[in-house]
Amino acid sequence: MILQADGRSNDEIPQIRQHCNECVQPRSWREAFVIIDRFIEAGGNLIDTANVYGGGESERLIGRWFAYRPADVTGRVVLASKARFGTGPDVNEAGLPRRNLDRALTASLRRLGLEETT
């Protein structure tokens, strides 16, 4: 597997990633867990999601996966989420303004069941 250093954290991340938009449609959480588990077992460590994937269900599913896996597994995971696309009718609920990104990060952390990002 080809690895590259992340420019900010120096974490090694693979040039392939598990894109979790497909994890929620139309699978059960058990089926999605199998997909993520196999990806991690194969040496992957970058899980990609966004606040709009499945209306937030992708982040909830990943949060559930994190909660049911031991720290030695989840500690290797680099989690990437995005927040550019709108989630509501307010003009400030889309794009890259600080206000939107702050609200989106707070909501993503709540759905993921995490306290902070690294």
Summary of the structure (lengths in Angstrom):
residues: 118
radius of gyration: 14.4
end to end distance: 23.5
largest distance: 42.6
contacts: 303
relative contact order: 0.15
helix: 42%
strand: 12%
